[in-house]
Amino acid sequence: VEAVVDIGSTGLSVGYRLGLLDPSDLIIANRVIEHTAGINYTATDRIRLQLNGSLAVEQEGRELDNNRIEAMVEVRL
C-alpha cells in the first residue's frame, strides 16, 4: 500500500508506504512489516532530493535492527 501527495507547485511531495513480507507458512518467524515515510523535493527538471525513513517491525524471534534513514540526490545529465 502506497500513497504520495504533491504539495501544490512547491516541488515537494510526501509519501507513505506499508510493506508486508510473509513468504512461508513453513518457517514460523519470517514476517516483516515495514513502514516507510519520505519527502521528495524536485528542485529543477534535472535535480531531485529525497529523504526516507523506514521502521521494520519483525516477528518475535527474528528481530534485527533494520530501521534506517536514507538520503538520495538525483542529477539527470
ZIKA-V741825 format. One line per field, one symbol per residue. phi: phi as a letter, one per 30 degrees, with the letter a starting at -180 (. if undefined). A space follows every 10 residues. Layout:
phi = ???
This chain:
phi = .bbbbdchcd icbbbbbccb bbdbddcdcb dbcbcbbabc bcdbdcbbcb bbbbccccde jbdbdcdabb bbbcbcc
